[in-house]
Amino acid sequence: MPHAKPAPFGLLGKIDGAIGRAEVWILGWGIILMAGNTIANVFGRYVFNQSIYFSEELNEFLIIIVTFMGLGYATRKGIHIRMSAIYDALPAKMRKGLMVVIAATTAVMMGLLAWYALEYVQKVASRGRITPALQLPLYLTYVWVVAGLALTALQYLLTALRNLNFTEAEIYVSYLEVDSYEDPETAAAIQRYEEAGTTNTGKGEKS
Protein backbone atom coordinates (compact mmCIF):
# COMPACT_ATOMS: atom_id res chain seq x y z
CA MET A 1 0.00 0.00 0.00
CA PRO A 2 1.40 3.47 -0.84
CA HIS A 3 2.48 5.54 2.13
CA ALA A 4 0.94 8.97 2.70
CA LYS A 5 3.33 11.88 2.60
CA PRO A 6 3.71 14.16 5.62
CA ALA A 7 0.46 16.00 6.25
CA PRO A 8 0.36 19.59 4.94
CA PHE A 9 -1.55 22.66 6.20
CA GLY A 10 0.61 23.21 9.31
CA LEU A 11 -1.54 24.26 12.28
CA LEU A 12 -4.70 22.91 10.65
CA GLY A 13 -3.03 19.51 10.34
CA LYS A 14 -2.07 19.56 14.02
CA ILE A 15 -5.62 20.48 15.02
CA ASP A 16 -6.93 17.66 12.86
CA GLY A 17 -4.53 15.25 14.55
CA ALA A 18 -5.78 16.34 17.98
CA ILE A 19 -9.38 15.86 16.83
CA GLY A 20 -8.47 12.38 15.60
CA ARG A 21 -7.08 11.40 19.00
CA ALA A 22 -10.23 12.74 20.68
CA GLU A 23 -12.39 10.72 18.28
CA VAL A 24 -10.52 7.52 19.11
CA TRP A 25 -10.85 8.20 22.84
CA ILE A 26 -14.59 8.94 22.60
CA LEU A 27 -15.30 5.92 20.40
CA GLY A 28 -13.24 3.58 22.56
CA TRP A 29 -14.84 4.63 25.83
CA GLY A 30 -18.29 4.76 24.24
CA ILE A 31 -18.07 1.11 23.22
CA ILE A 32 -16.58 0.09 26.56
CA LEU A 33 -19.36 1.85 28.47
CA MET A 34 -22.04 0.28 26.27
CA ALA A 35 -20.62 -3.18 26.87
CA GLY A 36 -20.21 -2.59 30.62
CA ASN A 37 -23.70 -1.13 30.95
CA THR A 38 -25.30 -4.03 29.07
CA ILE A 39 -23.40 -6.66 31.08
CA ALA A 40 -24.25 -4.95 34.36
CA ASN A 41 -27.92 -4.76 33.42
CA VAL A 42 -28.08 -8.45 32.48
CA PHE A 43 -26.28 -9.37 35.70
CA GLY A 44 -28.65 -7.25 37.78
CA ARG A 45 -31.74 -8.62 36.05
CA TYR A 46 -30.92 -12.32 36.37
CA VAL A 47 -28.99 -12.31 39.66
CA PHE A 48 -30.77 -9.63 41.71
CA ASN A 49 -34.07 -9.53 39.77
CA GLN A 50 -33.60 -5.80 39.38
CA SER A 51 -32.70 -4.08 36.11
CA ILE A 52 -30.78 -0.83 35.99
CA TYR A 53 -33.55 1.69 35.37
CA PHE A 54 -31.49 3.96 33.11
CA SER A 55 -29.63 1.22 31.20
CA GLU A 56 -31.65 1.38 27.97
CA GLU A 57 -31.60 5.16 27.86
CA LEU A 58 -27.85 5.29 28.47
CA ASN A 59 -27.20 2.80 25.68
CA GLU A 60 -29.35 4.83 23.28
CA PHE A 61 -27.30 7.91 24.18
CA LEU A 62 -24.02 6.04 23.66
CA ILE A 63 -25.17 4.58 20.34
CA ILE A 64 -25.78 8.09 18.99
CA ILE A 65 -22.31 9.16 20.14
CA VAL A 66 -20.56 6.14 18.62
CA THR A 67 -22.54 6.35 15.37
CA PHE A 68 -21.92 10.00 14.59
CA MET A 69 -18.38 10.25 15.96
CA GLY A 70 -17.69 7.05 14.06
CA LEU A 71 -18.85 8.79 10.87
CA GLY A 72 -16.00 11.28 11.14
CA TYR A 73 -13.53 8.53 12.09
CA ALA A 74 -14.49 6.37 9.07
CA THR A 75 -14.05 9.39 6.79
CA ARG A 76 -10.65 10.14 8.35
CA LYS A 77 -9.52 6.54 7.67
CA GLY A 78 -10.99 6.46 4.17
CA ILE A 79 -12.99 3.31 4.91
CA HIS A 80 -16.43 4.55 3.88
CA ILE A 81 -18.29 2.66 1.14
CA ARG A 82 -17.56 3.89 -2.38
CA MET A 83 -19.20 3.18 -5.74
CA SER A 84 -16.18 3.49 -8.02
CA ALA A 85 -16.98 1.78 -11.35
CA ILE A 86 -16.77 5.02 -13.38
CA TYR A 87 -14.01 6.44 -11.18
CA ASP A 88 -11.78 3.38 -11.71
CA ALA A 89 -12.12 3.60 -15.49
CA LEU A 90 -10.73 7.15 -15.63
CA PRO A 91 -7.08 8.18 -16.08
CA ALA A 92 -5.18 9.14 -12.93
CA LYS A 93 -5.44 12.92 -13.42
CA MET A 94 -9.18 12.72 -14.01
CA ARG A 95 -9.61 10.48 -10.97
CA LYS A 96 -7.81 13.06 -8.86
CA GLY A 97 -10.03 15.85 -10.20
CA LEU A 98 -13.14 13.77 -9.65
CA MET A 99 -12.03 13.08 -6.07
CA VAL A 100 -11.80 16.83 -5.47
CA VAL A 101 -15.36 17.29 -6.78
CA ILE A 102 -16.71 14.35 -4.77
CA ALA A 103 -15.00 15.42 -1.54
CA ALA A 104 -15.96 19.09 -1.91
CA THR A 105 -19.59 18.26 -2.72
CA THR A 106 -19.85 15.87 0.20
CA ALA A 107 -18.26 18.45 2.52
CA VAL A 108 -20.95 20.96 1.54
CA MET A 109 -23.72 18.40 2.08
CA MET A 110 -22.36 17.38 5.50
CA GLY A 111 -21.99 21.04 6.43
CA LEU A 112 -25.62 21.73 5.52
CA LEU A 113 -26.80 18.72 7.50
CA ALA A 114 -24.75 19.91 10.48
CA TRP A 115 -26.37 23.35 10.19
CA TYR A 116 -29.89 21.95 10.09
CA ALA A 117 -29.07 19.63 12.98
CA LEU A 118 -27.81 22.61 14.98
CA GLU A 119 -31.07 24.44 14.36
CA TYR A 120 -32.97 21.40 15.60
CA VAL A 121 -30.79 21.19 18.72
CA GLN A 122 -31.50 24.86 19.45
CA LYS A 123 -35.26 24.23 19.17
CA VAL A 124 -35.06 21.22 21.52
CA ALA A 125 -32.95 23.20 24.00
CA SER A 126 -35.43 26.10 23.96
CA ARG A 127 -38.27 23.76 24.95
CA GLY A 128 -36.39 22.54 28.02
CA ARG A 129 -37.20 18.88 27.50
CA ILE A 130 -35.38 16.28 29.62
CA THR A 131 -34.85 12.53 29.28
CA PRO A 132 -37.21 10.27 31.28
CA ALA A 133 -34.67 8.19 33.22
CA LEU A 134 -31.45 10.19 33.58
CA GLN A 135 -33.27 13.55 33.74
CA LEU A 136 -30.70 15.14 31.45
CA PRO A 137 -31.49 17.91 28.96
CA LEU A 138 -32.61 16.16 25.78
CA TYR A 139 -30.59 18.42 23.51
CA LEU A 140 -27.35 16.93 24.90
CA THR A 141 -28.22 13.75 23.01
CA TYR A 142 -28.44 15.55 19.67
CA VAL A 143 -25.35 17.72 20.13
CA TRP A 144 -23.31 14.69 19.08
CA VAL A 145 -25.14 14.58 15.76
CA VAL A 146 -24.02 18.13 15.04
CA ALA A 147 -20.44 17.38 16.12
CA GLY A 148 -20.22 14.22 14.04
CA LEU A 149 -21.59 15.82 10.88
CA ALA A 150 -19.37 18.90 11.30
CA LEU A 151 -16.24 16.78 11.77
CA THR A 152 -17.17 14.72 8.71
CA ALA A 153 -17.57 17.90 6.68
CA LEU A 154 -14.12 19.01 7.86
CA GLN A 155 -12.58 15.69 6.81
CA TYR A 156 -14.07 15.87 3.33
CA LEU A 157 -12.92 19.48 2.98
CA LEU A 158 -9.38 18.48 3.93
CA THR A 159 -9.57 15.61 1.42
CA ALA A 160 -10.54 18.02 -1.34
CA LEU A 161 -7.71 20.40 -0.42
CA ARG A 162 -5.18 17.56 -0.24
CA ASN A 163 -6.02 16.48 -3.79
CA LEU A 164 -5.72 19.96 -5.27
CA ASN A 165 -1.97 19.42 -5.70
CA PHE A 166 -1.93 17.78 -9.14
CA THR A 167 1.86 17.52 -9.11
CA GLU A 168 1.49 14.61 -6.68
CA ALA A 169 0.73 11.27 -8.25
CA GLU A 170 -1.13 10.00 -5.17
CA ILE A 171 -4.90 10.30 -4.91
CA TYR A 172 -6.15 10.72 -1.34
CA VAL A 173 -9.45 9.25 -0.19
CA SER A 174 -9.04 11.16 3.07
CA TYR A 175 -6.68 13.75 4.48
CA LEU A 176 -4.01 11.12 5.23
CA GLU A 177 -4.99 7.93 3.39
CA VAL A 178 -3.91 7.22 -0.17
CA ASP A 179 -6.45 5.63 -2.50
CA SER A 180 -6.18 1.86 -2.19
CA TYR A 181 -8.47 -1.13 -2.03
CA GLU A 182 -6.60 -2.39 1.01
CA ASP A 183 -7.98 -1.63 4.44
CA PRO A 184 -5.54 1.03 5.78
CA GLU A 185 -5.58 -0.29 9.35
CA THR A 186 -4.98 -3.89 8.23
CA ALA A 187 -2.18 -2.76 5.92
CA ALA A 188 -0.58 -0.76 8.76
CA ALA A 189 -0.77 -3.77 11.09
CA ILE A 190 0.88 -5.99 8.45
CA GLN A 191 3.61 -3.40 7.96
CA ARG A 192 4.32 -3.24 11.71
CA TYR A 193 4.46 -7.05 11.84
CA GLU A 194 6.91 -7.17 8.94
CA GLU A 195 9.09 -4.45 10.49
CA ALA A 196 9.11 -6.30 13.83
CA GLY A 197 10.09 -9.52 12.04
CA THR A 198 12.93 -7.74 10.24
CA THR A 199 14.17 -6.25 13.51
CA ASN A 200 14.10 -9.62 15.28
CA THR A 201 15.90 -11.29 12.36
CA GLY A 202 18.61 -8.66 12.51
CA LYS A 203 19.12 -9.23 16.24
CA GLY A 204 19.31 -12.98 15.71
CA GLU A 205 22.01 -12.64 13.06
CA LYS A 206 24.10 -10.39 15.33
CA SER A 207 23.91 -12.85 18.21
ABEGO torsion letter per residue (X at the ends): XBBBBBBBGEAAAAAAAAAAAAAAAAAAAAAAAAAAAAAAAAAAAAAAGBBBAAAAAAAAAAAAAAAAAAAAAAAAAGABBBBAAAAAABBAAAAAAAAAAAAAAAAAAAAAAAAAAAAAAAAAAAAGBBBAAAGBBAAAAAAAAAAAAAAAAAAAAAAAAAAABAABABBBABAABBBBABBAAAAAAAAAAAAAAAAAAAAAAAX
